[in-house]
Amino acid sequence: MKSNDIPDNTPGVMNAEEPAGNVVVIDHGNGEHSITAHLKKGSVAVKKGDNVQQGDLIGHLGNSGNSSEAHLHFQVSDGPDLFTSRSIQIRWADQSQSLTRGNSFQGLTN
């Protein structure tokens, strides 16, 4: 599942009609899906059926959807729908990192 044509918002203005904005959902198998939302309009670099590998470009950070400023919404869920699926614990390759709400992951770069 993906969206790629929702315009980025003016900072401070949100689009409640398309809450996730431009979004990519990747099915990892075993009931695990990653959801990357609020991507920049036109920046989604993958299409349905692509085999996505670690390190591949998915899209660029944006401000689409129900977002007041540019940021990335990333979650791993037990289903493909952002709003009806349950979030599940992320298993990071580097287990020395512990990411909790409000903390930043030191391995991310722009």
C-alpha positions in Angstrom: 0.0 0.0 0.0 1.2 3.5 -0.8 0.2 7.0 -1.4 2.4 9.5 -3.2 0.2 12.4 -4.4 -1.0 14.2 -1.2 0.4 17.7 -1.1 2.7 18.7 1.8 1.0 21.1 4.3 1.9 24.6 5.1 3.6 24.4 8.5 1.0 24.6 11.2 -1.9 23.5 8.9 -3.0 19.8 9.0 -5.0 17.7 6.5 -7.5 15.7 8.6 -9.0 14.2 5.4 -5.8 12.2 4.7 -4.4 11.6 8.2 -1.4 9.4 7.2 -0.6 11.5 4.2 1.8 9.9 1.7 2.4 6.5 3.2 4.3 3.3 2.4 3.3 0.0 4.1 5.8 -2.9 3.8 4.6 -6.5 4.6 7.5 -8.3 6.3 5.6 -11.6 6.6 4.5 -13.4 9.8 1.9 -10.7 10.4 4.4 -7.9 10.6 4.0 -4.6 8.7 6.1 -1.4 8.8 4.2 1.8 8.2 6.1 5.0 7.2 3.8 8.0 7.0 3.8 11.8 6.3 6.2 11.4 3.3 6.9 14.3 0.9 4.6 14.4 -2.1 6.1 12.7 -5.1 9.0 11.2 -3.2 7.9 7.6 -2.7 10.6 5.5 -4.4 9.0 2.0 -4.1 5.9 0.5 -5.8 3.6 -2.3 -4.9 5.4 -5.7 -5.3 8.9 -4.3 -5.0 11.3 -6.4 -2.9 12.6 -3.8 -0.4 15.9 -4.4 1.3 17.6 -2.8 4.3 19.1 0.5 3.2 16.8 1.1 0.2 15.2 4.5 -0.2 11.5 4.4 0.6 10.7 8.1 0.3 11.6 11.5 1.7 10.6 13.1 4.9 7.6 15.3 4.4 4.6 17.1 6.0 1.6 15.4 4.3 -1.5 14.3 6.1 -2.5 15.1 9.7 0.9 16.7 10.4 1.7 20.2 11.5 5.4 20.1 10.6 7.8 17.8 8.8 8.4 14.6 10.6 8.4 10.9 10.1 5.8 8.5 11.6 7.2 5.0 11.6 5.6 2.0 13.3 5.6 -1.7 13.1 2.1 -3.2 13.4 0.3 -6.6 13.2 -1.6 -5.4 10.1 -1.3 -3.0 7.2 -3.8 -0.4 8.4 -2.3 2.4 10.5 -5.6 3.0 12.4 -6.9 -0.5 13.1 -3.7 -2.5 13.5 -1.9 -2.9 16.8 1.6 -1.6 17.2 4.2 -4.3 18.0 7.7 -4.1 19.5 10.4 -3.2 16.9 13.4 -5.6 16.8 16.4 -3.4 16.0 19.5 -4.9 14.4 21.6 -3.1 17.0 20.0 -4.3 20.2 22.1 -1.8 22.2 19.5 0.9 21.2 16.3 1.2 23.1 13.7 3.4 21.5 10.8 4.6 23.6 8.2 7.3 23.0 10.0 10.7 23.1 13.5 9.3 22.6 15.5 9.7 19.4 17.3 6.8 17.7 21.0 7.7 17.5 21.5 5.6 14.3 19.2 7.8 12.1 20.7 10.4 9.8 19.2 12.6 7.2 
